[in-house]
Amino acid sequence: MVAFATSSRRVLGSRRLRLQVRWESKVVKSAKKGDSDAALLFMHKKGRDTAPQNDRQTVRSEPPPSASAAAQPARLSTPASTTVDRVVRLSESEEAQLDDMRAAQGQMREALEGVLRQFAAPIRYAFAYGSGVYKQTGYAGESKPMVDLIFGVSHPDHWHALNIAQNRAHYSFMGTLGAHAVSFVQDRAGAGVYYNPFVEVNGMVVKYGVVSMDTLGSDLLNWDTLYLAGRMHKPTLTLRRDPLMRISKQVNLTHAVRAALLMLPKNFTSEELFRRIASLSFAGDFRMRVGGENPRKVHNIVEAQMPLFKSRYSSIIEGLPNLEYIGQDLLQQNMSPQERAAMLRKMPNNFYDRLIKQGRKAGIKLPPGLGAERVNSERLVAVDSIDKIATKAVESIVAWPALTQSVKGVLSSGVSKSISYMYAKNSKYRSQA
């Protein structure tokens, strides 16, 4: 018996090691494709001093934003800086709001951790998001929205097999077809997420989505679909942590700030920055055009959650050398073409490639080839319409996965639950009209 237990532990340990190596290799692979932040964060974790270099990294990459960045403020490269205060400061009312929000987070986390414990299938990483976790302006206080959850799992096929055996009622008719069919639909359609909505667990009504760790990590680093990466631009409540996912999350937030800067003028308010960031995942989403989402969604999120946004992005804002506060809630970015081009070259390859495509559609002469990245990035940021071009690039990433994920919802949720979900969404919109 002792020998069997020892052998089992060795097998499990070997499996965990293989998974860890696989995921770390993915982070490095992403870095080699041009994600300097992923490289720096990964190397920092490993205690190394160098990061992979390639043609995309023709400029010096700043260290990744961290909590310690506030203690070592970065400087703009412009000769005359008008810095008033590099540190993000909350007003007294915002401090009080943030304290209340964190207290509510603690209560919600405790309740949702109880929900997670009801699942026998292993959940490697989990977070909650949406109006069921964080209040949004315009909604009736007495209503209790469904709580949205994401479960990151190592092996979706195996996970669904265990979960169907335990919770068959959570699934639509797809559950009858078995775990292989469910996993196939999850991976081959939409954004790689399989949702089970309107499920009551431990006294709470939740909608939980299952995604592989590889798919989630790749979206955070590479912006493959921006489906989950975009949701994670906004405040989320982490329920189960993963060290490498924490690194990927920070890279994703930094990408979001840089994308927003391409769409903003030289001077802007923190609210304008956060609205731009929050709007990224809704750009190109067909639901915004057909009444499936509230058109004031972005406004409602940012207005009600401003202290959380400031807390979430403070270290990133303080760590970027081309961005600084010049007054209370007023920011300034370095508009030097060289600085903005360098920032652009640090964006995910998928975004960069689509930006090039949209730039050519706009009539900008952009030569092909990896060697042209420096000149192409400088030409793109030099045009007045870069904000519109960047917006269209984001829309082109979001549009198709958002549409196919919604269509997939009919399979994963079933017709009746899909109708109930759309009715609930529409009712929230009408209540604010």
BABA-277690 format. One line per 8 residues: number of its first residue (from 1); for each residue x, y, z of C-alpha. Coordinates in nm, 3 decimals. Example, Ala and Ser with C-alpha at 12.3 -4.5 7.8 and 13.67 -1.06 7.14 Angstrom:
1> 1.230,-0.450,0.780 ~ 1.367,-0.106,0.714
***
This chain:
1> 0.000,0.000,0.000 ~ 0.283,0.240,0.089 ~ 0.458,0.159,-0.238 ~ 0.134,0.224,-0.430 ~ 0.081,0.559,-0.257 ~ 0.440,0.660,-0.327 ~ 0.404,0.559,-0.692 ~ 0.078,0.756,-0.721
9> 0.238,1.067,-0.577 ~ 0.523,1.035,-0.825 ~ 0.281,1.006,-1.117 ~ 0.079,1.307,-1.000 ~ 0.396,1.506,-0.938 ~ 0.524,1.419,-1.284 ~ 0.196,1.526,-1.440 ~ 0.200,1.860,-1.257
17> 0.559,1.915,-1.366 ~ 0.471,1.846,-1.731 ~ 0.178,2.089,-1.713 ~ 0.397,2.355,-1.551 ~ 0.668,2.318,-1.816 ~ 0.406,2.323,-2.092 ~ 0.253,2.647,-1.964 ~ 0.589,2.816,-1.900
25> 0.698,2.720,-2.251 ~ 0.384,2.886,-2.382 ~ 0.468,3.209,-2.202 ~ 0.821,3.206,-2.345 ~ 0.688,3.120,-2.692 ~ 0.454,3.418,-2.672 ~ 0.745,3.634,-2.565 ~ 0.956,3.523,-2.860
33> 0.674,3.628,-3.091 ~ 0.709,3.984,-2.966 ~ 0.546,4.011,-2.627 ~ 0.819,4.188,-2.433 ~ 0.612,4.216,-2.118 ~ 0.552,3.842,-2.107 ~ 0.924,3.784,-2.147 ~ 1.023,4.029,-1.877
41> 0.765,3.905,-1.633 ~ 0.862,3.545,-1.695 ~ 1.233,3.616,-1.659 ~ 1.169,3.817,-1.344 ~ 0.988,3.516,-1.200 ~ 1.285,3.296,-1.282 ~ 1.540,3.546,-1.148 ~ 1.713,3.603,-1.480
49> 1.841,3.929,-1.617 ~ 1.776,3.892,-1.987 ~ 1.474,3.842,-2.210 ~ 1.443,3.702,-2.563 ~ 1.507,3.961,-2.832 ~ 1.370,3.985,-3.183 ~ 1.291,4.238,-3.451 ~ 0.983,4.361,-3.267
57> 1.201,4.458,-2.971 ~ 1.404,4.730,-3.138 ~ 1.353,4.960,-2.840 ~ 1.434,4.919,-2.475 ~ 1.149,4.751,-2.288 ~ 1.061,4.892,-1.950 ~ 1.028,4.652,-1.655 ~ 0.677,4.519,-1.601
65> 0.454,4.736,-1.381 ~ 0.439,4.605,-1.028 ~ 0.335,4.708,-0.684 ~ 0.687,4.838,-0.623 ~ 0.667,5.071,-0.922 ~ 0.508,5.339,-0.707 ~ 0.827,5.358,-0.502 ~ 1.036,5.411,-0.816
73> 0.845,5.652,-1.039 ~ 0.926,5.641,-1.408 ~ 0.989,5.954,-1.612 ~ 0.853,6.074,-1.941 ~ 1.115,6.100,-2.212 ~ 1.006,6.456,-2.297 ~ 1.257,6.718,-2.180 ~ 1.004,6.930,-1.993
81> 0.784,6.718,-1.773 ~ 0.481,6.876,-1.608 ~ 0.439,6.605,-1.347 ~ 0.234,6.701,-1.044 ~ 0.206,6.357,-0.884 ~ 0.300,6.020,-1.025 ~ 0.099,5.834,-0.765 ~ -0.269,5.759,-0.821
89> -0.447,5.919,-0.529 ~ -0.807,5.847,-0.436 ~ -1.031,6.113,-0.291 ~ -1.166,6.060,0.060 ~ -1.502,5.950,-0.079 ~ -1.330,5.707,-0.318 ~ -1.120,5.566,-0.034 ~ -1.440,5.505,0.163
97> -1.604,5.347,-0.144 ~ -1.303,5.124,-0.200 ~ -1.308,5.007,0.162 ~ -1.678,4.924,0.130 ~ -1.617,4.744,-0.201 ~ -1.337,4.537,-0.054 ~ -1.551,4.442,0.242 ~ -1.825,4.333,0.001
105> -1.564,4.145,-0.203 ~ -1.460,3.950,0.104 ~ -1.819,3.844,0.171 ~ -1.877,3.755,-0.194 ~ -1.550,3.561,-0.213 ~ -1.644,3.356,0.091 ~ -1.982,3.271,-0.061 ~ -1.836,3.184,-0.402
113> -1.558,2.973,-0.256 ~ -1.840,2.771,-0.104 ~ -1.982,2.733,-0.455 ~ -1.647,2.609,-0.588 ~ -1.624,2.349,-0.316 ~ -1.941,2.188,-0.449 ~ -1.760,2.078,-0.767 ~ -1.573,1.750,-0.753
121> -1.392,1.816,-1.082 ~ -1.060,1.997,-1.025 ~ -1.063,2.374,-1.087 ~ -0.714,2.512,-1.130 ~ -0.802,2.882,-1.161 ~ -1.129,3.068,-1.107 ~ -1.265,3.421,-1.103 ~ -1.601,3.596,-1.088
129> -1.701,3.903,-1.289 ~ -1.996,4.112,-1.403 ~ -2.287,4.289,-1.238 ~ -2.354,3.995,-1.009 ~ -2.024,4.066,-0.833 ~ -1.966,4.440,-0.885 ~ -2.247,4.695,-0.883 ~ -2.322,4.894,-1.197
137> -2.514,5.219,-1.205 ~ -2.868,5.221,-1.338 ~ -2.981,4.882,-1.209 ~ -3.252,4.837,-0.951 ~ -3.097,4.763,-0.612 ~ -3.351,4.497,-0.524 ~ -3.265,4.276,-0.822 ~ -3.005,4.002,-0.776
145> -2.814,3.941,-1.102 ~ -2.679,3.599,-1.187 ~ -2.315,3.563,-1.086 ~ -2.074,3.499,-1.375 ~ -1.787,3.259,-1.307 ~ -1.495,3.131,-1.514 ~ -1.324,2.801,-1.432 ~ -0.977,2.747,-1.576
153> -0.910,2.372,-1.606 ~ -0.615,2.167,-1.728 ~ -0.809,1.904,-1.926 ~ -1.161,2.013,-2.035 ~ -1.259,1.666,-2.164 ~ -1.177,1.499,-1.832 ~ -1.330,1.787,-1.636 ~ -1.663,1.766,-1.819
161> -1.670,1.388,-1.776 ~ -1.643,1.427,-1.399 ~ -1.886,1.718,-1.388 ~ -2.151,1.548,-1.602 ~ -2.136,1.249,-1.370 ~ -2.189,1.478,-1.070 ~ -2.405,1.757,-1.216 ~ -2.588,1.628,-1.522
169> -2.872,1.878,-1.461 ~ -2.633,2.168,-1.524 ~ -2.604,2.070,-1.892 ~ -2.842,2.097,-2.184 ~ -2.901,1.805,-2.420 ~ -2.526,1.824,-2.488 ~ -2.470,1.642,-2.161 ~ -2.642,1.336,-2.308
177> -2.388,1.331,-2.590 ~ -2.104,1.301,-2.340 ~ -1.790,1.484,-2.237 ~ -1.618,1.445,-2.577 ~ -1.902,1.625,-2.754 ~ -1.912,1.901,-2.492 ~ -1.537,1.950,-2.510 ~ -1.548,1.952,-2.892
185> -1.810,2.229,-2.895 ~ -1.613,2.420,-2.632 ~ -1.287,2.415,-2.826 ~ -1.403,2.442,-3.186 ~ -1.659,2.723,-3.167 ~ -1.656,3.074,-3.028 ~ -1.388,3.176,-2.781 ~ -1.316,2.835,-2.630
193> -1.554,2.873,-2.335 ~ -1.844,2.643,-2.246 ~ -2.112,2.808,-2.029 ~ -2.376,2.652,-1.807 ~ -2.615,2.934,-1.710 ~ -2.895,2.963,-1.451 ~ -2.745,2.697,-1.227 ~ -2.825,2.706,-0.856
201> -2.528,2.600,-0.646 ~ -2.508,2.638,-0.271 ~ -2.806,2.873,-0.273 ~ -2.664,3.105,-0.544 ~ -2.770,3.133,-0.909 ~ -2.457,3.129,-1.124 ~ -2.344,3.100,-1.483 ~ -2.011,2.920,-1.499
209> -1.788,2.900,-1.801 ~ -1.524,2.631,-1.846 ~ -1.205,2.712,-2.039 ~ -0.872,2.538,-2.076 ~ -0.578,2.708,-1.909 ~ -0.395,2.714,-2.241 ~ -0.682,2.898,-2.415 ~ -0.721,3.149,-2.133
217> -0.349,3.217,-2.105 ~ -0.311,3.260,-2.480 ~ -0.597,3.509,-2.496 ~ -0.444,3.714,-2.215 ~ -0.100,3.724,-2.379 ~ -0.190,3.727,-2.749 ~ -0.544,3.871,-2.765 ~ -0.663,3.580,-2.980
225> -1.030,3.668,-2.928 ~ -1.034,3.928,-2.646 ~ -1.336,3.739,-2.512 ~ -1.194,3.658,-2.170 ~ -0.899,3.897,-2.187 ~ -1.147,4.181,-2.241 ~ -1.360,4.076,-1.948 ~ -1.049,4.070,-1.734
233> -0.970,4.432,-1.825 ~ -1.250,4.521,-1.585 ~ -1.257,4.443,-1.211 ~ -1.271,4.070,-1.141 ~ -1.278,3.871,-0.819 ~ -1.015,3.596,-0.810 ~ -1.137,3.286,-0.629 ~ -0.860,3.039,-0.704
241> -0.511,3.161,-0.787 ~ -0.242,3.041,-1.028 ~ 0.109,3.198,-1.030 ~ 0.156,3.199,-1.406 ~ -0.195,3.328,-1.462 ~ -0.114,3.622,-1.236 ~ 0.175,3.709,-1.469 ~ -0.044,3.679,-1.779
249> -0.312,3.899,-1.620 ~ -0.062,4.179,-1.561 ~ 0.057,4.160,-1.922 ~ -0.305,4.177,-2.041 ~ -0.379,4.488,-1.832 ~ -0.067,4.659,-1.967 ~ -0.177,4.580,-2.324 ~ -0.516,4.734,-2.245
257> -0.363,5.062,-2.125 ~ -0.142,5.083,-2.434 ~ -0.432,5.012,-2.670 ~ -0.637,5.284,-2.497 ~ -0.349,5.532,-2.531 ~ -0.355,5.486,-2.909 ~ -0.720,5.597,-2.900 ~ -0.674,5.896,-2.670
265> -0.533,6.250,-2.715 ~ -0.231,6.392,-2.534 ~ -0.425,6.495,-2.222 ~ -0.722,6.305,-2.081 ~ -0.891,6.217,-1.756 ~ -0.859,5.887,-1.573 ~ -1.230,5.828,-1.637 ~ -1.173,5.864,-2.013
273> -0.885,5.615,-1.990 ~ -1.091,5.359,-1.801 ~ -1.389,5.400,-2.034 ~ -1.162,5.327,-2.328 ~ -1.023,5.021,-2.154 ~ -1.368,4.894,-2.051 ~ -1.501,4.943,-2.405 ~ -1.241,4.720,-2.573
281> -1.431,4.394,-2.518 ~ -1.756,4.549,-2.646 ~ -1.605,4.686,-2.970 ~ -1.743,4.485,-3.260 ~ -1.978,4.282,-3.035 ~ -2.300,4.242,-3.233 ~ -2.504,4.242,-2.912 ~ -2.435,4.614,-2.872
289> -2.612,4.672,-3.203 ~ -2.916,4.449,-3.159 ~ -3.015,4.534,-2.802 ~ -2.847,4.230,-2.649 ~ -2.638,4.460,-2.430 ~ -2.712,4.792,-2.267 ~ -2.559,5.071,-2.484 ~ -2.465,5.252,-2.161
297> -2.289,4.945,-2.027 ~ -1.939,5.094,-2.032 ~ -2.055,5.412,-1.861 ~ -2.239,5.216,-1.594 ~ -1.940,4.994,-1.521 ~ -1.680,5.271,-1.492 ~ -1.899,5.516,-1.301 ~ -1.986,5.265,-1.030
305> -1.643,5.099,-1.012 ~ -1.404,5.394,-1.049 ~ -1.216,5.324,-0.721 ~ -1.162,4.963,-0.829 ~ -1.032,5.071,-1.171 ~ -0.788,5.314,-1.009 ~ -0.667,5.048,-0.769 ~ -0.637,4.788,-1.046
313> -0.438,5.006,-1.287 ~ -0.240,5.229,-1.050 ~ 0.086,5.032,-1.063 ~ 0.066,5.003,-1.443 ~ 0.006,5.375,-1.493 ~ 0.290,5.459,-1.253 ~ 0.521,5.212,-1.426 ~ 0.481,5.324,-1.787
321> 0.747,5.579,-1.888 ~ 0.527,5.746,-2.151 ~ 0.234,5.819,-1.918 ~ 0.199,6.035,-1.608 ~ -0.044,6.227,-1.391 ~ -0.029,6.606,-1.433 ~ -0.313,6.682,-1.193 ~ -0.589,6.520,-0.993
329> -0.742,6.262,-1.230 ~ -0.569,6.425,-1.529 ~ -0.310,6.230,-1.729 ~ -0.069,6.311,-2.008 ~ 0.095,6.076,-2.254 ~ 0.413,6.132,-2.453 ~ 0.298,6.196,-2.812 ~ 0.643,6.159,-2.963
337> 0.607,5.939,-3.275 ~ 0.909,5.735,-3.169 ~ 0.766,5.673,-2.820 ~ 0.420,5.581,-2.951 ~ 0.570,5.357,-3.219 ~ 0.780,5.181,-2.955 ~ 0.465,5.130,-2.748 ~ 0.283,4.989,-3.050
345> 0.556,4.734,-3.115 ~ 0.500,4.592,-2.766 ~ 0.138,4.508,-2.838 ~ 0.021,4.150,-2.910 ~ 0.101,4.022,-3.260 ~ -0.267,3.965,-3.338 ~ -0.352,4.328,-3.262 ~ -0.047,4.457,-3.448
353> -0.122,4.253,-3.759 ~ -0.484,4.369,-3.767 ~ -0.372,4.728,-3.714 ~ -0.147,4.695,-4.020 ~ -0.439,4.556,-4.220 ~ -0.670,4.839,-4.115 ~ -0.397,5.094,-4.185 ~ -0.360,4.968,-4.540
361> -0.736,4.988,-4.585 ~ -0.713,5.351,-4.475 ~ -0.461,5.418,-4.751 ~ -0.140,5.421,-4.547 ~ 0.159,5.276,-4.734 ~ 0.292,5.000,-4.511 ~ 0.551,4.766,-4.665 ~ 0.535,4.394,-4.580
369> 0.794,4.196,-4.389 ~ 0.926,4.174,-4.034 ~ 1.202,4.420,-4.114 ~ 0.943,4.690,-4.184 ~ 0.792,4.691,-3.836 ~ 0.979,4.997,-3.716 ~ 0.887,5.214,-4.014 ~ 0.530,5.078,-4.024
377> 0.468,5.151,-3.657 ~ 0.603,5.505,-3.696 ~ 0.384,5.568,-4.000 ~ 0.075,5.439,-3.824 ~ 0.108,5.652,-3.512 ~ 0.183,5.960,-3.723 ~ -0.162,5.970,-3.886 ~ -0.446,6.162,-3.722
385> -0.686,5.870,-3.762 ~ -0.480,5.623,-3.555 ~ -0.757,5.618,-3.292 ~ -1.014,5.502,-3.549 ~ -0.771,5.252,-3.703 ~ -0.693,5.106,-3.361 ~ -1.064,5.082,-3.277 ~ -1.132,4.894,-3.600
393> -0.844,4.658,-3.528 ~ -0.998,4.572,-3.190 ~ -1.342,4.531,-3.351 ~ -1.200,4.285,-3.601 ~ -1.064,4.072,-3.315 ~ -1.384,4.077,-3.109 ~ -1.658,4.047,-3.373 ~ -1.644,3.685,-3.492
401> -1.567,3.513,-3.158 ~ -1.844,3.716,-2.988 ~ -2.096,3.615,-3.255 ~ -2.003,3.245,-3.264 ~ -1.984,3.225,-2.885 ~ -2.341,3.358,-2.864 ~ -2.461,3.108,-3.126 ~ -2.283,2.832,-2.933
409> -2.485,2.937,-2.629 ~ -2.795,2.778,-2.782 ~ -2.614,2.442,-2.782 ~ -2.451,2.473,-2.440 ~ -2.749,2.631,-2.265 ~ -3.042,2.484,-2.454 ~ -3.322,2.683,-2.617 ~ -3.523,2.758,-2.302
417> -3.224,2.881,-2.099 ~ -3.099,3.084,-2.396 ~ -3.435,3.259,-2.423 ~ -3.437,3.320,-2.047 ~ -3.086,3.464,-2.063 ~ -3.169,3.698,-2.352 ~ -3.488,3.807,-2.176 ~ -3.294,3.884,-1.858
425> -3.041,4.089,-2.053 ~ -3.316,4.278,-2.236 ~ -3.504,4.342,-1.913 ~ -3.196,4.502,-1.757 ~ -3.164,4.726,-2.064 ~ -3.532,4.827,-2.059 ~ -3.520,4.906,-1.687 ~ -3.272,5.186,-1.765
433> -3.444,5.318,-2.076
***
